[in-house]
């Protein structure tokens, strides 16, 4: 059942680190403005991500960007992220 839910939400095939980052961003965003960008430092400090080694964390961020599940502000190459509108709508 959990596998079916992950598939429905588009989370199938994500690593634990990627799921942790998505959940952390969603949690942080829920306490700010809906379209607010979240700093990578704040994501790393979140309880779901605090134990992730830096290389794993940044590799997972890059994978989520590639999958277009998270986005950067226009003109930025790194540092601030939010869930993409297409992904957050689900």
C-alpha positions as CSV (number, residue, x, y, z in Angstrom):
1,X,0.0,0.0,0.0
2,X,2.8,2.4,0.9
3,X,4.5,1.6,-2.4
4,X,1.3,2.5,-4.3
5,X,1.0,5.8,-2.4
6,X,4.6,6.7,-3.3
7,X,3.9,5.8,-6.9
8,X,0.8,8.0,-6.9
9,X,2.7,10.9,-5.5
10,X,5.6,10.6,-7.9
11,X,8.0,9.5,-5.1
12,X,8.7,6.0,-6.6
13,X,12.4,5.5,-7.1
14,X,13.6,8.3,-4.9
15,X,16.3,7.6,-2.4
16,X,15.7,8.1,1.4
17,X,17.8,11.3,1.3
18,X,15.7,12.7,-1.6
19,X,12.5,11.9,0.3
20,X,13.9,13.5,3.5
21,X,14.8,16.7,1.6
22,X,11.4,16.9,0.0
23,X,9.7,16.4,3.3
24,X,12.0,19.0,5.0
25,X,11.3,21.6,2.3
26,X,7.6,21.0,2.5
27,X,7.6,21.3,6.3
28,X,9.7,24.5,6.3
29,X,7.6,26.0,3.5
30,X,4.4,25.3,5.4
31,X,5.5,27.7,8.1
32,X,6.4,30.4,5.6
33,X,4.8,32.0,2.6
34,X,3.7,29.3,0.1
35,X,6.2,30.3,-2.6
36,X,9.1,31.1,-0.3
37,X,12.4,29.6,-1.1
38,X,14.3,27.7,1.6
39,X,18.0,27.9,2.1
40,X,20.1,24.8,1.8
41,X,21.4,25.5,5.3
42,X,17.9,25.4,6.8
43,X,17.2,22.2,4.9
44,X,20.4,20.6,6.3
45,X,19.4,21.7,9.9
46,X,16.0,20.2,9.6
47,X,15.5,17.0,11.8
48,X,14.9,14.8,8.7
49,X,18.2,15.9,7.1
50,X,20.6,16.6,10.0
51,X,22.2,13.2,9.8
52,X,22.8,13.2,6.0
53,X,26.5,13.4,5.0
54,X,27.1,16.5,2.9
55,X,28.0,14.7,-0.3
56,X,24.7,12.7,0.0
57,X,22.7,15.8,0.8
58,X,24.0,17.8,-2.2
59,X,23.8,14.8,-4.6
60,X,20.1,14.4,-3.5
61,X,19.5,18.1,-4.1
62,X,20.9,17.9,-7.6
63,X,18.8,14.8,-8.4
64,X,15.6,16.5,-7.2
65,X,16.5,19.6,-9.4
66,X,17.1,17.3,-12.3
67,X,13.7,15.6,-11.8
68,X,12.2,19.1,-11.5
69,X,10.7,18.3,-8.1
70,X,12.4,21.4,-6.6
71,X,13.4,24.6,-8.3
72,X,15.8,27.5,-7.8
73,X,14.9,31.2,-8.0
74,X,15.5,32.6,-11.4
75,X,19.1,33.6,-11.9
76,X,20.4,31.5,-9.0
77,X,22.6,28.4,-9.4
78,X,22.3,27.1,-5.9
79,X,21.5,27.9,-2.3
80,X,17.7,28.5,-2.3
81,X,15.1,25.9,-3.2
82,X,11.3,25.3,-3.1
83,X,9.0,22.6,-4.3
84,X,8.1,23.0,-7.9
85,X,4.5,24.1,-8.5
86,X,3.8,20.9,-10.5
87,X,5.0,18.7,-7.7
88,X,3.5,20.7,-4.9
89,X,0.1,20.6,-6.5
90,X,-0.1,16.9,-5.9
